[in-house]
Amino acid sequence: MKLSIFLGLLLLSLQTLSQTERYQVYALRVAATTHPFPISYWADNGPQNDSVGVVFMIWLIRGNNGKNILLDAGFLHGSDYEKEFEFKSYQRPDSTLLKLGLKAGDITDIIISHPHWDHINGISLFPNAHIWIQKEDYNYFVSAAWLKRGAMGGFDKRDVRSLVDLNLAGRVTLVDGDNKEIIPGIKVFTGSKHTFDSQFVLVGTGANRIVLASDNIWIYYNLEHLRPAAIGGTWDTTAYVNSMRRMKTLVSNPKYIIPGHDAKVFSLFPQIAEGVVKIE
Ligand SMILES: [Zn+2]
C-alpha cells in the first residue's frame, strides 16, 4: 500500500474514532451524615433494625469531546431542610471538583435529575454551565408546587428563583420526555416519579454503560429488593419499582446502577481522591 493511501486511511479511522463520545464517570461526595439511618427511612417496608450510611453526592461525566457534565449540583449551607441531617463532613460542590483538576468554570452542562434542594441548590456556583431539566418537572417546580395542595416538600423557594433567572438568561433547556439523547452519548429517562417528572442518566464509557439514577433509587436496598422509596420518596410506588427494573435492562451488570444517597458507592469503586471514586 502506498504511504499516502495508508496515511489517508489512518486519518479517516482516527476521525471516525473521534466521533464516538467516550466518557469517564465519577461520584463526588459533598456531605456525609454523622449517624447511619434505619433502612426503613429510605425503603418502603425496609428493616428498621438495619442501617445504611447516607451521603450527598454529585456526579461528573467527563467527555473526550470537551464536555464536563455534572449530574446534579449539590447544595450550599443555609437550607431549612439541612436541619433534618447532621453532617460529619461537608465540602462545597465546586471544591470537590478541584480534586480532579477542574474549576467551577470548566463545567459545561448540569443535568438536574430533580429539583430537590440537595440536588439543585449549587447551580449558581457554575458560571458557564447550561442546565438540562425535564419540562414537566420544571413547570411543576416553578408553579403548581406552590399552589394549595401542591407538593413542595424538598423544594426551596431560593432555588426556584435561581432556576427561573437562569432560564431568563437563556441557560436552560427543558427536556421533553423519556429516552432522549440530550448530548451526544448522554441519554435521559423519566418514569420513576421521584418528583413530578424526575429523570436519570445513561452514559457509555467505552467499556461499560452506566446508569446514574440519582434519587430515582435512594439506596442500594431499594434496587436489590425492588422496594420503592419510603414515604415522600415517590409519587407512584409502582412506577418507581418499574423504573428500577428498566434500569437493569440498560446495563450489563447491576453494579453499574448508581443510587443517589448510599455511602457504599464510595467503597465499591476505586478511590481517586478523598471523597471521589471512579465508576468503572
Ligand atoms: Zn437527594
Residues whose N, C-alpha, C, O or C-beta is under 5 A from the ligand:
A	BS01	ZN	D118 D215
